[in-house]
């Protein structure tokens, strides 16, 4: 990733995010809809960096130019660990998750995992995430390792 690159428009930022396989789940950049997260919106002659959750929007910062807000958003997104993550495994069955991790190890794909109390504390769900453009090599694994039961 070019460390000197700095997009100056939301369209450039969107392109950069797609090119580097960032996810858009929590970022509304250039108008894509999100349920919860951060976004850019133009309001009159100003640009707004906002947070939205359950339909409630909160203005966090206001900028005078598109270049200013784009630079701000770019740095926020680059520093957000979750912006480059892609969940490819989701299961309460630890054996399935172990199988997925073995598959990723064989493919030499970096990943990380966590567990959440999705079905309650006594029955957690294990999740496995890949980073960035490794999703292009692993997207097919979701069909086998994403189970909600």
N, C-alpha and C positions, 0 to 999 in steps of 0.2 A: 504494500500500500504506500503510495507516494506521501511522505510526511509533509511536503510543502503544499499539497493540493488544498484549496479552499473554494468550495462552490459559492457563487454569488447570487444564484436564483434558486427558488424552490424546485424548479424543473431540473436544474443541475444536481441539487441535493437528492432528489428522487432517483435520478439516473445513477448517481454514485452509490446510493443504498442498494439499488437493484444489481448493479455491477459487482458489488462486494457481498451480495447475498445477505444483507441485513433483512430482518423481518419487519413487516409493517403492522404487526398485531397491536402495538401500543403507541404508534406514531401516525398521526395524520399529516402527511407531507404532500403538498400539492393536491389536496382535496380528497384523498382516500378516506372512507368512513372507518371509524373505530368505535368500539363500545366503551372502552376505558383507556386513558393514556394522555399523551401530550400531543400538541399540534400547533400548526401555524394557520393563521387566518388574517385576511386583510379586512380592516375596518376603516372605511374612508381613506384617508391618506396615511394611516398608521398600520403597522403589522403587529399582531398579537401572538404571543406564545402562551398557550393555555393548557390547563389540565381539565379533562372531562371524566366524569364517572356517573353512571346511571342517569345520563341525560342532563346533568348539572355541570355547566362550564364555569371554570374559575380562571380569570386572567392572572397570569403569573408575572409577565414582563410585557412591555410595550416598546416598539422600535419605530424609528422614523423611516427606515429604508428596508427594502427586501434584502439587500446585501448584508445589513446588520443582523437581521433576524436569522438569515440563512447561516451565517457564520456561527451565531450563538447555538442554533439547533444542531449544526454539524458537530460542534464540540461536545454538546450534551449527548448526542447519539453515539459518537465515537467512544465516550467514556462509560456508556451503559453496557455492562456485561450481558444483560438480557436481550439487547437489541440485535445481537448476532447469533442468538440461540435458536435452534429448531428442535422441537420435541419429536423424536421418532419412536420412542417407546413409552408406553403407558399401560401398566398392568399391576394388579394386586398379586399376581403370581411371580414370586421372586425367581422361579426357575426360568420363566420366559425372559425375564430381564437379564439373568445371567447368560442365557443363550445369546441374546442380542449383544451383550458386552463382549462375549467371545468372538462373535462375528465381526464386530467393529475392530477388535484387536487384530484379527486375521487380515482385515482390510487396511490396517495401519491408520485408522481414523481416530483422532482425538475426540473424547467425549467427557461429559461429567454426568453425575446422577444425583437424584435426591429422592426423598419420599415425603408424601403429604398425607394428612388424615382425611382423604377423599371420602372414604366409606366409614369414617370414625377412627378413633385412636387404636382400636383393636384390629382394624383391617386397613392398613395404609396402602396407598398406591405408590409404586416405584416409577420414576420417570427417568428417561435417558435423553440427553440433549447432545447434538453435534453443533459445531460452530461454523459460521460463515458458509462458504461455498462447498463445504463437505456435504451439505444437504443435497447437492446435485448428484453425489455418488451414493447417497443412502436413502433417498426419498422412498424408494421401492420397499424398504424394510418396514415402513409404517404399516403396510397391509398386514404383515405377520405379527408385529409386536405392539400394536395399539389395540387394546381390548378394554372395553367398558362393560363390565358385568357385575 
